[in-house]
């Protein structure tokens, strides 16, 4: 006995399930304006329930590939694979893309110039419908390139860095200030920061905020800042250089620009026979799962990196749909004290 094949689900079925026209379904999946968010969500839910996705061929023939979002990252592959921030950020982006039957085109590049060439190639080749831009620098060329190409893009960075592009950002300056004030309130008067790459805009913002926060404390407060490449090895070297001074000359608290470096710093302290937090307090950034697996657990500036990535993706679809430029701050990282910080 031959089984009767199941009928193929069509756009008409999705429209009927969602209570809209076929044109509305097309608008939703092609990220075009003219629909409320509630209607779009209803259409996407109906498509998921029926197991339907639009033909990628048809969507490509209609114009640019709205079902693919581009993301280029200028970081070494080995470092990116160890960086909890980017893994959580990308998972947040993907959580939104999968709801809309879209894909992420991820590429690692070696320089900003290479990324500019990639942007042009992707857009002119109709490989993407929009792009997420990260790791902004002073006088970054990418906003002007995106405008010239007409490329829908969302910038992950402070509006002062992103040249008028729609931006999604965290208030790093306020978070750094909170970290310094917290350590000072514990009684620390020798505070160091192990920062990221000096060329990056958000590193510069944190550097300035750290200097200003320390400058607002009592005159006897001493401070150090060391730039790195965000890697665990660089974080370990920076920590070792800070802690090799005589006890009265070394910092009693260190703030790190990411979790990997804070974990490396914890290992260096143990290697040097220093107790955390009795001899030195350590404070991480981002608060990934790593911070809760160490002993002692690491105090951190916590924020929802997965939610951050999801908000970036939702904002990009708004730009693709015709929304004008805007600034979208997300909640500022908040201090989560754990076992690695205490009075000196």
N, C-alpha and C positions, 0 to 999 in steps of 0.2 A: 504494500500500500504506500503510495507516494504522499509525503507530507505536503500540505498546502503551504506555500511560502507566505511569510508574514508580509502584509502590505508595507510599502516603503513610506516612511514619514516624510511629508513635504512641508514647505513653508506655509501652505494653506492650513495644514493641521495645527501648526504652532500658532498661527493667527487665530484660529477658532478656539484653541485652548485658552489663549490669553485674552480673548474678547476684543481683538483689534483687527485692522486690515493687514493684508500682506505687505503693503507699503510701509506700515509702521514697523513690522518685523525687520524689513530691510534697513530702515532708518536706524533701528536699535543696533543691529550688528555691524553697520558701517559707521557707527559713531557720528551720525549726522544730527544736527539740531532739529527741534520740532516736537520732541517728546519730553514729558516729565520724567524725573528719576523713578517715580513709582511705577509708571508705565513700562519704562525700560526694564526695571527689576522683574515685573510681572512677565514680560516677554522672555527674559533670560531663564526665569524659573520654569516656564512652560516648555522651553526648548530642552532644558535639562531633564525634565520629567519624561519627555518623549524621546530623548536620546538623539536629538537633531542638531546638526551643525551646518552652516552655510558652505557651499562649494567654494574651496579656495581658488579654483580656476575662475569662477564667475566673478569673485571679488577682485581678483587681480586684473581681469579684463575691464572692470569698471573704473580702474584708476590705480592709485597707489595701494600697496598692501596694507590695508587697515588692520589685518589680522596678525601683524607682526610688529613688535616694539623693539627698538634698538637700544642697547646699553653697552658703551665702551668704557673700560676701566684701565687707567694707566698705572698698573701695579704689576710686579713680578708674579708669575703664575703660582710659584711655591708659596709666596707670602699671602696671596689672596685665598689660597686653599686653607690657610691656618687662621684667617681673620674671622672671628665670630660675627663681627658687625655686618660684613658683606653677605655672609651666608644667611643671616636673619633678614637682612634688607631684601635680598633677592627672593626669599621665600614669601615675604609680604607682597612684593610685586606680583609674583606668580599666583598668589591667592586671588587676586583680582583678575588677572589675565585668563585664568582657567574658567571663571564665571562667564567670560565673554568669548570663549572659544578662540582665544588669541595665544600667541607664542612669544617668547623672549629670544631675541637674537643677541647673544652675549659675545663680545670680542675683547680680548686683552690687547692693549697697544703699548708701544714703548715710549711714546712722546706725545705731547699735545698736537704737534703738527701731523703726526700719523692719524690721530683721531679726527682732525679736520678733514683730511683726505677721505677717511672712512665715511664721515657724515655725507660728504658730497657723493661718494660712490653709492651708498645705500639709498639715498633719496632719488638720485637721478636714475638709478636702476630699478626703482619702484619695489625695493626689497622691504621697506618699512613704511608704516603709516605715521610714525612719530618716534621721538627719541627721548630718553632720560639722560641728562647730563650731570656728571658728578665731579667732585674734586676740583673746584674752581680755584684759579690763581688770579693775582692782580693783573689787570689788563688782559683778561682771558679773551682769545679771539673767537671762541665758539658762539657767543650770542650774536655777533655780527654775521657770522656764516649762516646760522640758522635763519636769521631774518632775510638775508640775501636769497637763500634757497626757497624760502617759504615753508621751511620744515617745522611742523608742530613739535614743540619741545618743552619739557619741564626741567628747570634747573634745581638741583638739590644743593642749596647753599643760601647764605644770607643775601638779601636783596642788594646790598652794597657791592656784591661781587658779580652779580648775574646779568648786568647790562640790560635791564628792562624785560627779560624773559619772565614768564610765570615761574614763581619759585616756591618751594616747600622747604622749610628750614626750622632748625632748633636754635634757641637763644643760648649759644655757647658762652657768651660773655657773662650772662647772669649765673649760669651753672658754675663757671670757674670762680666767680666771686663768692658764691655760696660755699664752695669747697674750701677756699682760703679762710673765710670767716669761721667755718666750723672748726678747722684745725687750730685757728687762733683762739677760739673759745675754749678748746681743750687745754690751752696753755702753751702751744707750740710757738716758738719765736724764731726757729730756723726751719724754713719750709722750702722744698725744692719741687720743681715740675720737670718731668721727663716728657717732652713734647714730641709731636710728629714732624713730618717733613716741613722745613721752614718755608718752602715755596708755596704751600697750599694756603688758600685764603682762610679756611677755618682754623688752621694752626696759628696764623697771624692774629686772628681775632682772640684766640685763647691766650696768646702771649701778651698782648696788650692788656687784656682784662686781668691777667695774673699780676702784671706789674702794677696796675692801678689798685688792685685789691690789697696787695702787700703795702703799697705806698700809703694807704689809708689807715694802716695799723700803727702801733706805737713805733717810735724811731729805732728802738733797739732790735726790731725784727730784721732778720737777714733772709735773703732769698737767692735761689739759683734756678736757672732754666737751661736745659740741655735739649738740643734738637736731635731727632733720630729719623729712621725710615719706617717706624712703626713695628719693626720686627722684634721678636723675642731676643735675638742675639744683641741687637742694638740697645734694647732696654736693659739687658744684663750688663753690658759694658758701661752704660750711663750710670746705672745704680752702683756698680763697683767703683767708678771714679768719684762718685759723691760720698761713698761711705769709707773710703780709704784714709780720709783726713783724721786728725786727732779727735777724740770724742767731743771736745768742746768746740770743734770747728766744723763738724759735719751736721747735715740736716737731721732733725728729729722726726720729720714727716716728709713724705714724697707723694706727689700726685702724678699719675700716669695718664697719657692720652688714649690708651686703649687697654683692654684686659690682658692681651698677650704679654705686653711689657710689664704689667703689674705682677703677673704670675712669675715671670722671669726674675723680677726684682725680689720677690719673696724667696726664691731659690738662692739668689746671691746673698741675701741677708743670712740665711741659714748656713751657707758655705763659709761666711765670715764670722760665724759664731755669735751673730746678733739675734736677739729675740724680738719677734713681732707680736704684739705692739710695744713691749716693755722698753726696747732700745730704739726702735724706729717704727713709726706708723706709716701704713701704705694705703693709698686710696686710688681705686681704678676708675675707668670710664666705660660706659655702655652697660655694664652689669649683665654679661652673658652667663650661661650656666657654669663657665669656668670659675667665676668668683665664688660660687657656692660649693665647689668641689675641693678647694684648697684647705689647708689647715695652718693657721686659722683661716676662716672664711674672710674674703676680701670685702671691705667697705667699698661702696661704689656710687657713682652718679648714674642713677638708673633711668632709662627711658625705654619705651616700647618700640624697639627697632623694627619688629615685624609690622606693627601698625603704621610706622613711619613709611615703610616701603609700600604698603597698601594705599596709603593716602597719596603718595607720589603717583602711583598708577592711576588711581581714580582722577587725580587732577589732570594727568596727561590726556585721558579720554575726554575730559571737559574741553581741553584746548583743541583736540582733534575735532570735537563737535562744534567749535566756533566760539567758545568763551574767550573773552578778552584777557589781557595780561592781568595778573593779580599776585598778591603775596599771601602765602598760606603758612603761618607759623603753627607748629605742632607743640604739644606740651613740653615745657622746659624740663630737662633732666633734673631729677630730685635726688637728694642725698639719702642713701640707705646705709646707715652705720651697721657694721658687723664686727667680727673679732679682730680685725687688723688695725683698728685705730683706738687710741687711748691717750690720756694725758701723758706728757713726757716724764 
